[in-house]
Amino acid sequence: MTFWAVTYKQTNGQTIIGLSGRIDSLNAAQTEKEITDITEKFPGQEISFDAEELEYISSAGLRVLLKAAKRAGKPLTVMNVSRNVYDIFETTGFTELLDVRKAYRTISVEGCEVIGKGFYGTVYRIDPETIVKVYRSPESLSMINNEKRLAKIALVAGVPTAISYDIVRVGSSYGSVFELLNAKSFNDLLIEQPENADGIIKQYAEFLRLVNSQTVPEGRLDSAKAKCLGYLDDAAKYISAELYERLKDMLSAIPERHNVVHGDAQMKNVMLRDGEPMMIDMDTLAEGDAIFDLQSIYVTYFAFEEDEPSNSMNFLGIPKELAVKVWEDSIVHYFGTTDTARISELRDKITIVGCIRFLSLIDLITDHDTELFGLRVKRTTERLGELAYKTNDLILE
């Protein structure tokens, strides 16, 4: 006798149908009837299947799920599918017909070393060979899958990067697992070897230039320029209409390029593994001009520290003087020039884009009622007003 059960529960206006045991030709007809009865009881509601306790499903059972999807008029989600059952869906091609999601193994990060914190999550080292990025967003699964997609695009384009090989549950959140054997971020190297700062910054800047030199096919990535124009709209409330139009014209005049732009190219997102650098944290990947990556160096190593000197130590683990050195020296090494006039010109252009991004960021993440917020807005808008009329364009070449 084949043991199986069909149950259901209501969650946030959705019907989740639970499948357990073995569904095969002996019980497929009864399973279909029970699923139909449940869906007719809640017409118009979103339906999904929870297969956490499903041990086996035959082709007859798969056809039952396909019929349910056809009645719904769209592919249905089958979640928490064990690896063995997932193999059945995949082998029969049903992963192309239904939204089949594997069950995720659960891990704990309690006591693990924190090697980085970002806007969307925290990166932990769970053993000498492995790190996991744990997302805070309720949309974490879609964000993880999107980052995997972007990382593959970058890898094909020639950007050395780590590809996630597993998705795990961490408490009520989800994480993306990477194998990074004995790898350390450039930020870690800077903390451990401040006496070697010159060489570390040089290698970091030259690697970023390599990343920005790689190209992707048109349409594969979002436009970094379009993103920056959105940041300008966020900042518009803090600047005059005249300055807004001036900045918009300057940004719009930057040529569209298909070069890789990481989007958050700080040292925490560049790892050194076996002497070779690689990028991580690819969820901000875009295409465009190098200025849209270089601005993140200004934001991370200068803007945040300028009016809050403890920020660099708290966030990066390095003193303010070393953070400023990263900003200043990275531009020198990136462009490979010692021409002071040229360096000053480049920094002004990058600073303009960095100020736009910084205003957008602090508007999003900082308490507007604090003295620090007011000081940052005042200083940044004054700098924008000065540089925007001192600089003719934002072309770096």
Residue, then its C-alpha position, 0 to 999 in steps of 0.5 A: m500500500t502506498f502512503w501519501a497525504v495532501t494537506y493545505k494551509q492559508t498564508n498571507g492570502q495564499t493556499i499552500i498545498g502540502l504533499s507527503g509520502r509517495i505519489d504514483s499511479l496508485n494514488a494519482a487520481q485521488t491526489e488530483k481530486e484532493i488538490t482540485d477540491i482544495t483549489e475550488k474551495f479558495p477560487g482566485q487565490e495564489i497556489s503553491f505546493d510544499a514538497e518538504e515531506l514528499e519522498y517520491i513522485s512518479s510520472a503520473g504524479l507529475r502530470v497531476l501537478l502539471k494539470a493543476a498548473k494548467r487550471a491555474g493558467k501559469p506555472l506553479t511553485v513546488m518548494n522545499v523539494s528534496r535533492n532526490v525528488y528534484d532529480i526526478f523533476e529535472t530528469t523528466g523536464f518538469t523543471e522547465l514546466l514548473d517553478v521547482r525549488k530545492a529544499y535548502r540545508t540549514i547552517s549556523v553562523e554562530g561564532c563565525e568570523v564576520i569578514g564583511k558587512g554590506f547594505y543587503g547582508t553580512v559575509y561570514r567565514i564558516d570554515p577555512e575554505t568557505i564563506v557565506k553571504v547571509y541576506r537580510s532582505p525578505e526577497s533574499l532568494s531572488m537576490i541570491n539567484n540574481e547575483k549568481r546570474l550576474a556573477k556568471i556573466a562577469l566570469v564569461a566576460g573575463v572577470p575573475t570572480a567567485i560563483s556561489y555553489d549552494i544556497v542555504r538557510v540561516g535561521s529565517s534568512y537565506g545565504s549564498v555559499f562560496e568556496l574561497l580557500n584561504a582567501k583574504s580580502f584586500n581590506d583584510l590585507l590592509i589591516e594586517q599589513p599596513e606597512n605594505a599599503d602602497g603595494i596592496i593599493k597598487q594591486y587593487a587599483e590595477f585589478l579594478r582597471l582590469v575588471n573595467s576593461q572587460t566587456v559584455p554583450e549589449g543588453r546583458l547588464d543594466s546601465a550604470k549611467a541610468k542607475c547614476l541618473g536615478y541617484l541624481d533624482d534622489a539627490a535633487k531635493y538637496i540641490s538647486a534646479e540649475l545645478y540638477e540640470r547641469l549635473k544631469d547634462m554632464l552625466s548624460a554626456i558620458p558615452e554608453r559603454h559595455n564595460v563591466v562595472h562592479g558598482d561597489a568596488q571597495m576593497k572588501n569586495v576584492m579577494l586575494r586567493d593564491g596570489e590572484p585577485m577576484m571579485i565577490d558580491m556581484d549583485t550591483l554589477a552593471e555596464g558602463d564607464a569606469i567612473f561609475d566604479l571609481q566613484s565608489i572608492y571616493v564614497t567608501y574611503f573619503a566621503f563617509e570618513e570626512d565628517e565622521p573620522s571613526n567611520s573608517m575604523n568602525f566599518l573598514g577597520i583602518p584609520k582615517e589617514l589610511a582610508v584617505k590614502v586608498w582614495e588618493d593613491s588608487i586613482v594614481h595607480y588606476f591611471g598610471t600617471t604621476d602628472t599632478a594636474r591630470i590626477s587633480e582633474l580626474r579626482d574632480k570628475i570622479t568626486i562629482v559622481g561620488c557626491i551624487r551617489f553619496l547624497s543618494l546613500i545618506d538620504l536612504i540610510t541616515d537619520h535626517d534629524t542628526e547633526l551629522f546628516g546635515l553636515r554631510v549634506k551641506r558639505t557635499t552639495e557645496r562641493l558639487g556646486e563648486l566642482a560642477y562649474k569648475t569641470n567641463d565634462l565627466i569624460l575620463e579619457 
